[in-house]
Amino acid sequence: MKLVIAVIQPTKLDSVRDALEKLNVTRMTVCDAQGFGRQRGQMTETPDTDSEPKVLRKVALEVTVNDDFIERTVDTIMRVARSGPDGAIGDGKIFVVPSEEAVQIDDGARGPGAV
């Protein structure tokens, strides 16, 4: 199992969620997030390097998937969350981390079956 954390533009949330649903990835957590990366919080393509960075609104998706779903999940998020064919600074990031255990609270199911 892997935990996929995708930090994306808020305007892409519905499209990403719909695309993942078509893959049968229907369980996720969505969190409002703020931050900055290479763009240092600037909305232009050439940020002023002397200015203080400011945080921009993003959305963080957390999706736990079984190993056989990881590539198609990451590829789908990347394809749908990208701005245009070449993408743009500020489109976001995807992090994939190991998930050692999943436990379903209602019935105690564990492992891949709980995902």
C-alpha positions, 0 to 999 in steps of 0.5 A, a space after each residue: 500500500 502507498 499513501 499518495 499526497 497530491 498538492 494541486 490547484 483548487 480549480 483542478 479538484 473536481 476534475 482530479 476527483 472525477 478522473 480518479 473515480 473513473 479508475 475506481 479510486 473513490 476514497 480520499 481525504 481533501 484538505 485545504 492547504 496553503 504554501 509556496 514552492 519554486 514560485 515563492 508565492 508569486 502569481 507571475 512566471 518571473 517572481 521577484 527574488 527580493 520579495 518575501 514569499 507569500 502563501 498561496 491556496 492549494 488543495 491537498 489530496 490524500 489517497 491510499 491505494 494498493 500497490 497495483 493502483 499506484 502508477 495509474 493513480 499518480 499518472 492520472 493526477 499528474 495528467 489532469 492537474 497539469 495546466 496545459 500540455 507542458 504544465 506550469 510552475 504552481 501546478 503542484 506536487 505528488 508525494 508517494 510514501 509507504 503505508 504500512 497498515 490500514 485499519 477500517 474502524 467500523 469492522 476492524 478490517 486490516 491491510 489492503 482490504 481496508 483500503 
